[in-house]
Amino acid sequence: MTETEITRAGFAAIIGAPNAGKSTLTNRLVGAKVAIVTHKVQTTRFPVRGVAQVGDAQIVLVDTPGIFVAKRRLDRAMVKAAWSGAADADAIVHLIDSSAWVADKAGNATGAQKMSIADDLRVIEQLKLTEKRAFLALNKIDLFPHDQVLPVMGELNDTGVYDEIFMISAENGDGVGRLSAALADRMPAGTALYPPDQTADLPMRLLAAEVTREKLLLRMHQELPYQLMVETESWEERKDGSVRVQQVIIVGRDGHKAMVLGKNGASIKEIGRMARKELIEMLDRPVHLFLFVKVDEKWQERRDSYSGIGLEFDV
């Protein structure tokens, strides 16, 4: 599709509780990876824009951080970014982990699922408060018989904040086509906001840092807290067509540094290998990736730690 064939273009924000599947849905709608995905909650820290084209419509998808009870500065900044991403959107998708609600109806919801439901209810109250309308996307419907979600649909529909309800599986794509078409219909008339071959507006230096952070979370599992960040310190284009990337992994404690490095450096080598492999696939050229680990106990209280990833410090 060429830029001139786009007759409608706008923004669609995907909001919801942590681990509802927002990044997976964004990647599914775009058809390419623009947001990191792990089994951890609170993976996304700032709005990531992915660009999808449906018919003659261009949809700029804003994958926001999870909305939850925020206590620390970083958490408050993430939640502020989530609502900011929805404020001026032409369409809002409230993504809900329907398996949590189904389990709750059956009386066997876990503590994490109950927390997810509480976060969903907070989103609903905020939508009411701001008089915002949204599409409701009930995710993870592949995990249970569909008739079990009918009471959940009824309860959520009665809140009065949703225009339409979609049953989807972001993981395997079930029902996503209908949601995509509905979002396209909501886009206002206008020309393309991005070139037709562009899938994201995330700077490559930042996306590369996110790729490495994803591999850290996947590798470390429960061992490493979320109080870490990755910065791309240098990005050097080389004459042979390759790129040299140097990144620093910032952690809060010496013990965390030891975890990232691993015995004889085994962990950081594997993290670097996985990140390098994905970056080579994304860039379609050789990548020389160099990782270093730095301890900074107060990085979450430094203003420049936030500005670099598009978050507000004073929240």
C-alpha positions as CSV (number, residue, x, y, z in Angstrom):
1,M,0.0,0.0,0.0
2,T,1.2,3.5,-0.8
3,E,0.9,6.6,1.3
4,T,-1.6,8.1,-1.1
5,E,-4.0,5.2,-0.7
6,I,-4.5,6.0,3.0
7,T,-7.7,8.0,3.4
8,R,-8.1,7.6,7.2
9,A,-5.5,7.7,9.9
10,G,-5.5,8.1,13.7
11,F,-4.4,6.8,17.1
12,A,-5.8,3.8,19.1
13,A,-4.6,3.3,22.7
14,I,-4.5,-0.1,24.3
15,I,-5.0,0.1,28.0
16,G,-5.4,-2.4,30.8
17,A,-4.0,-4.1,33.8
18,P,-0.4,-5.4,33.8
19,N,0.1,-8.7,32.0
20,A,-3.3,-8.5,30.2
21,G,-1.5,-9.0,26.9
22,K,-1.3,-5.5,25.6
23,S,2.1,-5.8,24.0
24,T,1.2,-9.2,22.4
25,L,-2.0,-7.6,21.0
26,T,0.0,-4.6,19.6
27,N,2.5,-6.9,17.9
28,R,-0.4,-9.0,16.5
29,L,-2.2,-6.0,15.1
30,V,1.0,-4.5,13.6
31,G,2.2,-7.9,12.2
32,A,5.7,-7.2,13.5
33,K,7.4,-7.0,16.9
34,V,7.3,-3.4,18.2
35,A,6.9,-4.1,21.9
36,I,8.7,-6.4,24.2
37,V,6.7,-9.4,25.5
38,T,7.5,-11.5,28.6
39,H,5.5,-13.4,31.1
40,K,6.3,-10.7,33.7
41,V,3.9,-8.0,34.7
42,Q,4.7,-4.3,34.1
43,T,7.1,-5.1,31.2
44,T,6.1,-2.1,29.2
45,R,7.4,1.2,30.8
46,F,6.3,3.8,28.3
47,P,3.9,4.1,25.3
48,V,5.2,2.3,22.3
49,R,3.7,3.3,19.0
50,G,3.1,0.6,16.4
51,V,1.7,1.3,12.9
52,A,-0.9,-1.0,11.4
53,Q,-2.7,-0.6,8.0
54,V,-6.2,-2.0,7.6
55,G,-7.7,-1.4,4.2
56,D,-7.5,2.3,3.5
57,A,-6.9,3.1,7.2
58,Q,-3.7,3.6,9.1
59,I,-3.9,2.9,12.8
60,V,-1.2,4.1,15.1
61,L,-1.4,1.8,18.1
62,V,-0.2,3.1,21.4
63,D,0.7,0.1,23.7
64,T,0.7,1.6,27.1
65,P,2.2,0.5,30.5
66,G,-0.1,-1.5,32.7
67,I,-2.5,0.5,35.0
68,F,-2.1,-0.5,38.6
69,V,-1.8,1.0,42.1
70,A,1.3,3.1,41.8
71,K,3.5,3.7,44.9
72,R,7.0,4.3,43.7
73,R,8.0,7.2,41.4
74,L,8.7,4.9,38.5
75,D,5.3,3.2,38.9
76,R,3.5,6.6,39.1
77,A,5.3,7.7,35.9
78,M,4.3,4.5,34.1
79,V,0.6,4.9,35.1
80,K,0.7,8.6,34.1
81,A,2.1,7.6,30.7
82,A,-0.7,5.0,30.2
83,W,-3.5,7.5,30.8
84,S,-1.7,10.1,28.7
85,G,-1.6,7.7,25.8
86,A,-5.3,7.3,26.0
87,A,-6.2,10.9,26.5
88,D,-6.1,12.1,22.9
89,A,-6.6,8.8,21.1
90,D,-9.3,8.4,18.5
91,A,-10.2,5.0,19.9
92,I,-9.5,3.2,23.1
93,V,-9.2,-0.6,23.6
94,H,-9.6,-1.8,27.2
95,L,-7.9,-5.2,27.2
96,I,-8.9,-7.6,30.0
97,D,-7.5,-11.0,30.9
98,S,-10.9,-12.8,30.7
99,S,-9.4,-15.9,32.3
100,A,-9.0,-14.1,35.6
101,W,-12.7,-13.1,35.6
102,V,-13.8,-16.6,34.6
103,A,-11.7,-18.0,37.4
104,D,-13.2,-15.5,39.9
105,K,-16.7,-16.5,38.8
106,A,-15.8,-20.1,39.5
107,G,-14.4,-19.2,42.9
108,N,-10.9,-20.3,42.2
109,A,-9.1,-17.1,41.2
110,T,-5.5,-16.7,42.3
111,G,-4.2,-13.7,44.2
112,A,-2.6,-12.4,41.0
113,Q,-5.9,-12.8,39.1
114,K,-7.8,-10.9,41.8
115,M,-5.3,-8.1,41.6
116,S,-5.8,-8.0,37.9
117,I,-9.6,-7.7,38.3
118,A,-9.1,-4.9,40.8
119,D,-6.9,-3.1,38.2
120,D,-9.6,-3.6,35.6
121,L,-12.2,-2.1,37.9
122,R,-10.0,1.0,38.4
123,V,-9.7,1.4,34.6
124,I,-13.5,1.2,34.4
125,E,-14.0,3.9,37.1
126,Q,-11.5,6.2,35.3
127,L,-13.3,5.7,32.0
128,K,-16.5,6.8,33.8
129,L,-14.8,9.7,35.4
130,T,-13.4,11.0,32.2
131,E,-16.5,10.1,30.2
132,K,-14.4,8.1,27.8
133,R,-15.9,5.3,25.7
134,A,-13.9,2.2,24.8
135,F,-13.9,-1.1,23.0
136,L,-13.7,-4.0,25.4
137,A,-11.4,-6.8,24.3
138,L,-11.7,-10.0,26.4
139,N,-8.3,-11.6,25.9
140,K,-7.1,-15.2,26.4
141,I,-10.4,-16.8,25.4
142,D,-8.5,-19.8,24.1
143,L,-8.0,-20.9,27.8
144,F,-11.6,-22.0,28.6
145,P,-14.9,-22.9,27.0
146,H,-16.5,-19.7,25.5
147,D,-19.8,-20.1,27.3
148,Q,-18.0,-19.5,30.6
149,V,-17.3,-15.9,29.6
150,L,-20.9,-14.9,29.0
151,P,-21.6,-13.8,32.6
152,V,-18.4,-11.8,32.5
153,M,-19.5,-10.1,29.3
154,G,-22.9,-9.2,30.8
155,E,-21.3,-7.8,34.0
156,L,-18.8,-5.7,32.1
157,N,-21.4,-4.5,29.5
158,D,-23.5,-3.2,32.4
159,T,-20.8,-0.8,33.3
160,G,-21.9,1.4,30.4
161,V,-18.4,2.4,29.2
162,Y,-18.0,0.1,26.2
163,D,-19.3,0.6,22.7
164,E,-18.5,-3.0,21.5
165,I,-17.2,-6.2,23.1
166,F,-14.7,-8.5,21.3
167,M,-13.6,-12.0,22.4
168,I,-10.0,-12.4,21.3
169,S,-6.8,-14.3,21.8
170,A,-3.9,-12.0,21.2
171,E,-1.6,-15.0,21.3
172,N,-3.1,-17.0,18.4
173,G,-5.0,-14.2,16.6
174,D,-8.6,-15.4,17.2
175,G,-11.0,-12.5,16.9
176,V,-8.3,-9.9,16.3
177,G,-9.4,-9.3,12.8
178,R,-12.8,-8.1,13.9
179,L,-11.2,-5.8,16.5
180,S,-8.8,-4.5,13.8
181,A,-11.6,-3.7,11.4
182,A,-13.6,-1.9,14.2
183,L,-10.5,0.3,15.0
184,A,-10.0,1.1,11.3
185,D,-13.6,2.3,11.1
186,R,-13.0,4.7,14.0
187,M,-10.0,6.4,12.4
188,P,-10.8,9.9,11.2
189,A,-10.4,11.0,7.6
190,G,-6.8,12.1,6.7
191,T,-3.6,11.2,5.1
192,A,-1.0,8.7,6.4
193,L,0.8,9.7,9.6
194,Y,3.7,7.4,8.9
195,P,5.3,5.9,5.7
196,P,3.5,2.7,4.6
197,D,6.5,0.5,5.3
198,Q,7.1,1.8,8.8
199,T,5.9,-0.4,11.7
200,A,6.9,1.7,14.7
201,D,8.1,5.2,15.7
202,L,10.3,4.0,18.4
203,P,13.9,5.1,18.0
204,M,16.2,2.2,17.1
205,R,18.5,2.9,20.0
206,L,15.6,2.7,22.4
207,L,14.1,-0.4,20.7
208,A,17.5,-2.1,21.0
209,A,17.6,-1.4,24.7
210,E,14.1,-2.8,25.1
211,V,15.2,-6.0,23.3
212,T,18.0,-6.5,25.7
213,R,15.8,-5.7,28.7
214,E,13.3,-8.3,27.4
215,K,16.1,-11.0,27.3
216,L,17.1,-10.0,30.8
217,L,13.6,-10.6,32.2
218,L,13.2,-13.8,30.3
219,R,16.6,-15.1,31.5
220,M,16.5,-14.1,35.1
221,H,12.9,-15.2,35.8
222,Q,12.1,-14.5,39.5
223,E,15.7,-13.8,40.5
224,L,16.0,-10.2,39.4
225,P,13.6,-7.5,40.5
226,Y,12.2,-5.0,38.0
227,Q,14.4,-2.2,39.3
228,L,16.8,-2.4,36.3
229,M,17.1,-0.5,33.1
230,V,19.1,-0.7,29.9
231,E,20.6,2.2,28.1
232,T,22.1,2.2,24.6
233,E,25.3,4.3,25.2
234,S,26.6,4.2,21.6
235,W,25.4,3.2,18.1
236,E,28.2,3.2,15.5
237,E,27.5,2.6,11.9
238,R,30.4,0.7,10.4
239,K,31.8,0.8,6.8
240,D,31.1,-2.9,6.2
241,G,27.4,-2.3,6.8
242,S,27.3,-3.7,10.3
243,V,26.5,-1.7,13.5
244,R,28.4,-1.6,16.8
245,V,26.0,-1.2,19.8
246,Q,27.2,-0.6,23.3
247,Q,24.7,-0.9,26.1
248,V,24.8,-0.6,29.9
249,I,22.6,-2.6,32.2
250,I,21.8,-0.5,35.3
251,V,20.9,-2.3,38.5
252,G,20.3,-1.1,42.1
253,R,22.5,-3.5,44.1
254,D,25.9,-5.3,43.8
255,G,24.0,-8.5,44.4
256,H,21.8,-7.8,41.3
257,K,25.0,-7.2,39.3
258,A,26.3,-10.6,40.2
259,M,23.0,-12.2,39.1
260,V,23.1,-10.5,35.7
261,L,26.8,-11.5,35.1
262,G,26.3,-15.1,36.3
263,K,29.0,-17.6,37.1
264,N,32.0,-16.8,34.9
265,G,29.9,-14.3,33.0
266,A,27.6,-17.1,31.7
267,S,24.3,-15.2,32.1
268,I,25.3,-11.9,30.5
269,K,26.9,-13.9,27.6
270,E,23.6,-15.7,27.0
271,I,21.5,-12.5,27.3
272,G,23.8,-10.8,24.8
273,R,23.6,-13.8,22.4
274,M,19.8,-13.7,22.5
275,A,19.6,-9.9,22.1
276,R,22.1,-9.9,19.3
277,K,20.2,-12.6,17.4
278,E,17.0,-10.7,17.5
279,L,18.6,-7.4,16.6
280,I,20.2,-9.0,13.5
281,E,16.8,-10.3,12.4
282,M,15.2,-6.9,13.0
283,L,18.0,-4.9,11.2
284,D,18.8,-7.5,8.6
285,R,22.5,-6.9,9.0
286,P,25.4,-7.9,11.3
287,V,25.3,-6.5,14.9
288,H,28.2,-6.3,17.3
289,L,26.6,-6.0,20.7
290,F,28.6,-5.2,23.8
291,L,27.0,-5.3,27.3
292,F,28.2,-3.8,30.5
293,V,26.7,-3.8,34.0
294,K,26.7,-0.8,36.4
295,V,25.3,-0.4,39.9
296,D,23.4,2.8,40.7
297,E,21.3,2.5,43.8
298,K,19.4,5.8,43.1
299,W,18.8,5.5,39.3
300,Q,15.0,5.6,39.9
301,E,15.4,9.0,41.5
302,R,17.4,10.6,38.7
303,R,15.5,12.8,36.3
304,D,17.6,11.8,33.3
305,S,16.6,8.1,33.8
306,Y,13.0,9.1,32.9
307,S,13.5,11.6,30.1
308,G,15.5,9.0,28.1
309,I,12.5,6.7,27.9
310,G,9.8,9.3,27.6
311,L,8.4,9.3,31.1
312,E,7.6,12.2,33.3
313,F,9.7,12.6,36.4
314,D,7.5,14.9,38.4
315,V,4.5,12.7,39.1
